[in-house]
């Protein structure tokens, strides 16, 4: 049988979107291809790696039609990564995996015809393997069209800017085709310092990506039409042709439970939301790797309390300077890093949950009227799909770039101001939450995101732009192009 091989980067935030793409292909073109997803375990048995493996087991059990195949063991990879992991970890792991990838693809090809290899953009090292094996490669870019345009345009920016973006004063903008002007302070973290190895790896990725057969994006035309057109018109690639772009999103699904989330029943936060008025609750969550220091968590608590708004807050324990604790050690209590008496004072209008909440169920709940988000792309498309207005609080990677898109371009979010160290004050959070939930400006954002919600639904219907884009990709895969 013809097969499609999908190769996500490490970590559940990259695996889940690739699985959603596989499910989308199978749901609309059943029995046309078998699909194998290649998995690289996250280095070392730390909390994130354990959580990824547990989540992967649940995904695998829920999608028996997709084959999951591990490439290597985590023990062969580099020393324990930082949290969140640096881009270099993703890129270096993919490069190390090339011999195993070559062998695995050859083994699969003994029983099936591989019609395409779909890779995460962090895995562009796989282009070399695919060229040797004569397998067409498509890049599934799991972030925004904004981030793709910036990455493709980085070789041009490298030539035209004489120093690192981080060294420019505030007020200097970067002009990228298809984007509103981007402050130098808001380029992706990996692009900020041209003296770093991360920057030069991303520069190489920007040069390599046009060698693929096409870009698949988890977005839809109405959401990022101008940026998608700029990429398709070849404005972001300095030399040579630009591969076709296929916007097939929003691809979203239920988020799997994290380690430590006990039981198989309905999460407690959903029952709490049932008791709250319509559109009255602001939801705060910072993704699977968003960790804030204890000082910032205390400041957030003060801001939420003073805002007098109803809230559902997903909190991860703050990092510590000591060595990582054993996996079986209990997490510190909420009381140990939140203001004294906070939980008791806000219990009538606020709920704090540890580590994880069923985000899609939360965002689709009638009681939720706002979302304070780190601007990770998975969270953005989930908010748009459910018509939830946002407050943008980016933390790392390309999230500041996504914030520019949300705040300045499509105007679906309010911005948060932070200090030079990235610290957000209680007063700032209080003001932005109030503005989102109870102001003319907040209502205008709510109306815009409601219209974009309808556009998202239309894109996924029969004849919609995302379904048409998927059909175009399938035709190319059928021909082995």
C-alpha positions in Angstrom: 0.0 0.0 0.0 1.2 3.6 -0.6 2.3 5.3 2.5 3.0 8.8 3.9 5.7 9.1 6.5 5.4 12.0 9.0 8.4 13.1 11.0 7.6 15.6 13.8 10.2 17.2 16.0 10.6 16.2 19.7 8.0 17.1 22.2 4.3 16.8 22.4 3.6 20.3 21.1 5.1 19.2 17.8 3.8 15.6 17.8 0.2 16.6 18.4 -0.2 18.9 15.3 1.4 16.3 13.1 -1.0 13.7 14.4 -3.9 16.1 13.7 -2.6 16.5 10.1 -2.5 12.7 9.8 -6.1 12.4 11.1 -7.3 15.1 8.7 -5.8 13.3 5.7 -7.4 10.0 6.8 -10.8 11.5 7.6 -11.2 13.0 4.1 -9.2 10.5 2.1 -9.7 7.2 3.9 -7.8 4.1 2.7 -5.8 6.1 0.2 -2.5 6.0 2.2 -1.3 4.3 5.3 0.4 6.8 7.6 3.5 6.2 9.8 4.5 8.9 12.4 8.2 8.7 13.3 8.9 9.5 17.0 12.1 10.7 18.5 11.8 10.4 22.3 12.8 13.6 24.2 16.3 13.4 25.7 16.5 12.0 29.2 13.8 10.8 31.6 13.0 14.3 32.9 9.4 15.5 33.6 8.8 16.7 30.1 10.1 13.5 28.5 7.9 11.3 30.8 4.9 13.5 30.1 5.5 13.3 26.3 5.8 9.5 26.4 2.6 9.2 28.5 0.7 11.6 26.2 2.0 9.7 23.1 0.7 6.4 24.5 -2.8 8.0 24.9 -2.6 9.4 21.3 -1.5 6.1 19.9 -4.4 4.2 21.7 -6.9 6.8 20.4 -5.7 6.6 16.8 -5.1 2.9 15.9 -5.2 3.7 12.2 -1.9 5.6 12.5 1.3 3.7 13.0 3.9 5.2 15.5 7.5 4.1 15.1 10.3 5.2 17.4 13.6 6.2 15.8 16.0 6.0 18.6 16.4 5.9 22.4 16.7 9.0 24.5 19.9 7.8 26.1 21.9 8.3 22.9 21.1 12.0 22.8 22.8 15.1 24.4 22.8 16.2 28.0 19.5 17.3 29.7 17.9 20.2 27.9 16.8 23.5 29.4 13.1 24.2 30.0 11.8 25.3 27.6 14.2 23.4 25.3 16.4 25.6 23.1 15.9 25.4 19.3 19.4 23.9 19.0 18.2 20.8 20.8 15.6 20.2 18.2 17.9 20.9 15.3 20.8 18.9 16.7 18.6 15.9 17.5 17.3 15.8 13.9 20.8 15.9 12.5 21.9 13.1 14.7 18.9 11.0 13.6 19.7 11.1 9.9 21.4 7.6 9.8 18.5 6.1 11.7 16.0 7.9 9.5 17.7 6.6 6.4 17.6 3.0 7.7 14.0 3.4 8.8 12.8 4.8 5.5 14.6 2.0 3.6 12.9 -0.6 5.9 9.4 1.0 5.3 10.1 1.1 1.5 10.6 -2.7 1.5 6.9 -3.2 2.0 5.3 0.1 0.9 5.8 2.9 -1.6 6.6 6.1 0.3 4.8 8.8 -1.6 5.9 11.6 0.6 7.9 12.5 3.7 6.2 15.2 5.8 8.7 16.8 8.2 8.6 19.4 10.9 10.7 22.5 9.9 13.2 21.8 12.7 13.9 18.5 10.9 15.2 20.0 7.6 18.3 17.9 8.0 16.1 15.1 6.7 16.1 16.8 3.2 19.5 15.2 2.6 18.3 11.7 3.4 15.1 12.1 1.3 17.2 13.4 -1.7 19.4 10.2 -1.6 16.2 8.0 -1.4 14.3 10.1 -4.0 11.4 10.8 -1.7 9.4 14.0 -2.0 9.6 16.2 1.1 6.8 18.5 2.4 7.4 20.7 5.4 4.6 20.9 7.9 5.2 24.3 9.5 3.5 24.1 12.9 3.6 27.8 13.7 2.0 30.8 11.9 2.5 32.0 8.3 4.1 35.1 9.9 6.8 32.9 11.4 7.3 31.0 8.1 7.7 34.2 6.2 10.2 35.5 8.7 12.3 32.3 8.5 12.3 32.3 4.7 13.2 35.9 4.6 16.0 35.6 7.2 18.8 35.2 4.6 17.7 38.6 3.1 17.6 40.2 6.6 21.0 38.8 7.4 22.4 40.5 4.3 20.6 43.9 4.9 21.1 44.3 8.7 24.6 44.9 9.9 24.1 43.9 13.5 22.0 41.7 15.8 18.3 42.7 16.2 18.8 42.6 19.9 21.3 45.4 19.7 18.9 47.9 18.1 17.2 50.5 20.2 13.4 50.4 20.6 11.5 51.9 17.8 13.4 50.2 15.0 11.2 47.9 12.8 11.9 45.0 10.6 10.2 45.0 7.2 9.2 41.5 6.0 6.9 40.8 3.0 3.4 40.1 4.1 3.8 41.3 7.6 3.1 44.5 9.4 6.3 46.2 10.6 7.9 44.1 13.3 9.8 45.7 16.2 13.4 44.4 16.5 12.4 43.4 20.1 9.7 41.1 18.7 11.6 38.9 16.2 11.8 35.2 17.1 14.2 34.5 19.9 16.4 32.4 17.6 16.8 35.3 15.1 17.7 38.0 17.7 21.4 37.4 18.1 23.4 36.9 14.9 26.5 35.8 16.9 24.7 32.7 18.4 24.8 29.2 17.0 21.0 29.2 17.1 20.8 32.1 14.7 23.1 30.4 12.2 21.2 27.2 12.4 18.0 29.1 11.6 19.7 31.0 8.8 20.6 27.6 7.3 17.0 26.4 7.8 15.8 29.5 5.9 18.1 28.6 3.0 17.2 24.9 3.0 13.4 25.1 3.3 12.8 26.2 -0.3 14.2 22.9 -1.4 11.1 21.0 -0.3 8.1 20.3 -2.5 5.6 22.3 -0.5 4.7 24.0 2.8 1.7 22.8 4.8 0.5 25.2 7.4 -2.0 24.9 10.3 -3.8 28.1 9.4 -6.5 29.2 6.9 -6.7 31.8 4.2 -9.0 34.3 5.8 -6.8 34.5 8.9 -3.5 35.1 7.2 -4.4 35.9 3.6 -1.9 38.7 3.0 1.1 36.7 4.5 0.2 33.5 2.6 0.0 35.5 -0.7 3.4 37.1 -0.1 5.0 33.7 0.5 3.2 32.2 -2.5 4.3 35.1 -4.8 7.9 34.4 -3.9 8.5 37.6 -2.1 10.2 35.9 0.9 12.8 33.8 -0.9 15.8 35.7 -2.1 16.9 33.4 -4.9 15.1 30.5 -6.7 11.5 29.4 -6.7 9.2 29.2 -3.7 7.4 25.8 -3.2 3.6 25.9 -3.1 1.8 26.8 0.2 -1.1 24.8 1.5 -3.1 26.3 4.3 -5.1 23.3 5.7 -6.1 24.5 9.1 -7.2 25.1 11.7 -6.3 21.5 12.7 -7.2 21.1 16.3 -8.1 18.2 18.6 -8.6 17.3 22.2 -5.5 17.9 24.3 -4.4 14.7 26.0 -4.1 14.6 29.8 -0.7 15.2 31.4 1.1 13.0 33.8 -0.5 13.4 37.2 -4.0 14.2 36.0 -5.8 11.4 37.7 -8.9 9.6 36.6 -10.7 9.4 33.3 -13.7 11.5 34.2 -14.6 15.1 33.5 -12.1 17.6 34.8 -13.1 19.5 37.9 -12.6 22.9 36.1 -15.4 22.1 33.7 -17.9 21.5 36.5 -16.7 24.8 38.0 -17.3 26.6 34.7 -20.8 25.1 34.5 -21.7 27.3 37.5 -20.3 30.6 36.1 -22.3 33.1 34.0 -21.9 33.2 30.2 -18.7 34.8 28.9 -17.7 35.8 32.4 -14.4 33.9 32.9 -10.9 34.7 31.7 -8.8 31.7 31.2 -5.0 31.9 31.8 -2.7 29.2 30.5 0.9 29.2 29.0 1.2 26.0 27.1 3.0 22.7 27.8 6.4 24.4 28.4 5.4 27.8 29.8 7.0 28.1 33.3 7.0 31.4 35.2 9.2 32.3 38.3 7.6 32.4 41.7 7.9 36.2 41.8 5.9 36.5 38.6 3.2 34.0 39.8 2.7 36.1 43.0 2.4 39.2 40.9 -0.2 37.5 38.6 -2.2 36.5 41.6 -2.3 40.0 42.9 -3.4 41.4 39.5 -6.1 38.8 39.2 -7.4 39.4 42.7 -7.6 43.2 42.1 -9.2 42.8 38.7 -12.4 41.5 40.4 -12.9 39.3 37.3 -13.8 35.6 37.3 -10.8 33.5 36.3 -9.6 30.0 35.6 -5.8 29.8 36.0 -3.6 26.9 35.0 -0.4 27.1 37.1 2.8 25.1 36.7 5.2 25.0 39.6 8.0 27.7 39.3 11.5 26.6 38.5 14.0 26.1 41.2 17.8 26.7 41.2 18.5 23.3 42.7 18.9 20.1 40.8 15.8 18.5 39.3 13.8 16.7 41.9 13.1 12.9 41.6 10.1 12.2 39.5 8.2 10.7 42.5 8.7 13.8 44.6 5.5 15.8 45.3 5.2 19.2 43.7 5.2 22.2 46.1 1.8 23.3 47.3 0.1 26.3 45.7 0.2 28.1 49.0 4.0 27.9 49.0 4.4 30.3 46.0 1.1 32.2 45.8 0.3 35.2 48.2 -0.9 34.2 51.7 -4.6 33.7 51.8 -5.1 34.2 48.1 -6.9 31.0 47.3 -9.3 31.6 50.2 -10.0 35.2 49.2 -10.8 34.4 45.5 -12.6 31.1 45.9 -16.0 32.5 45.0 -14.8 33.8 41.6 -11.6 32.1 40.8 -10.2 28.5 40.3 -6.5 27.6 40.2 -5.6 24.2 38.7 -2.3 22.5 38.6 -0.3 22.0 35.4 -3.0 21.0 33.0 -6.6 21.6 31.9 -8.6 20.2 28.9 -7.9 23.4 26.9 -10.3 22.8 23.9 -13.1 22.0 26.3 -12.3 25.1 28.3 -12.2 27.4 25.3 -15.4 26.0 23.9 -17.3 26.4 27.2 -19.9 29.1 27.2 -18.6 30.6 30.5 -15.2 31.5 29.0 -15.0 35.0 27.6 -11.3 35.7 27.4 -7.9 34.0 27.2 -4.5 35.2 28.5 -2.2 33.2 26.3 1.6 32.8 25.6 0.8 33.0 21.9 1.9 29.5 21.0 0.3 28.8 17.6 -1.7 25.7 18.8 -3.3 27.9 21.4 -4.0 30.7 19.0 -5.8 28.5 16.5 -7.8 26.9 19.3 -8.9 30.3 20.5 -9.9 31.5 17.0 -11.8 28.2 16.4 -13.8 28.9 19.5 -14.2 32.7 19.1 -12.3 33.6 22.3 -10.6 37.0 22.4 -7.1 37.1 23.8 -4.5 39.0 25.9 -1.1 38.3 24.4 1.7 37.4 26.8 4.5 35.8 24.7 7.3 33.9 26.5 9.7 32.4 24.1 10.4 31.1 20.5 8.3 32.9 17.9 5.6 33.9 20.3 6.4 37.7 20.2 6.1 37.5 16.4 2.7 35.9 16.8 1.8 38.6 19.3 2.5 41.3 16.6 0.2 39.4 14.3 -2.6 39.1 16.8 -2.4 42.6 18.2 -1.3 44.8 15.2 -2.5 42.9 12.2 -5.8 41.0 12.8 -6.5 42.8 16.1 -7.8 39.7 17.9 -5.8 40.3 21.1 -4.8 43.0 23.6 -1.1 43.5 24.3 0.6 43.2 27.7 3.5 45.5 28.6 6.5 44.1 30.3 9.8 45.4 31.7 13.2 44.9 30.1 13.5 41.7 32.1 10.1 40.4 30.9 8.3 41.0 34.1 4.6 41.9 34.0 3.3 43.9 36.9 0.1 43.2 38.8 -1.3 46.5 37.7 -0.7 45.8 34.1 -2.4 42.4 34.2 -5.3 43.8 36.2 -5.9 46.6 33.6 -5.6 44.3 30.6 -7.9 41.7 32.0 -10.5 44.3 32.9 -10.2 45.9 29.4 -10.7 42.5 27.7 -13.7 41.5 29.8 -15.4 44.8 30.3 -14.7 47.6 27.9 -15.6 48.9 24.4 -12.2 47.9 23.1 -12.7 44.4 24.5 -16.1 44.1 22.9 -14.7 45.1 19.5 -12.1 42.4 19.7 -14.8 39.9 20.8 -16.8 40.8 17.6 -13.8 40.5 15.3 -12.8 37.0 16.7 -16.5 35.9 16.4 -16.3 36.7 12.7 -13.0 34.9 12.4 -14.5 31.9 14.1 -17.1 31.7 11.4 -14.4 32.0 8.7 -12.5 29.2 10.3 -15.5 26.9 10.3 -16.2 27.8 6.6 -12.6 27.0 5.7 -13.0 23.4 7.0 -16.3 22.7 5.3 -16.7 20.9 2.0 -15.5 23.4 -0.7 -13.8 25.6 1.9 -10.3 26.9 1.4 -8.6 24.4 3.7 -10.4 21.4 2.2 -9.4 22.6 -1.3 -5.8 23.0 -0.1 -5.8 19.4 1.3 -7.1 18.0 -2.0 -4.3 19.8 -3.9 -1.7 18.2 -1.6 -3.3 14.7 -1.9 -3.2 14.9 -5.7 0.5 15.7 -5.6 1.1 12.8 -3.2 -0.9 10.4 -5.3 1.5 11.3 -8.2 4.6 11.0 -6.0 5.4 14.6 -6.6 
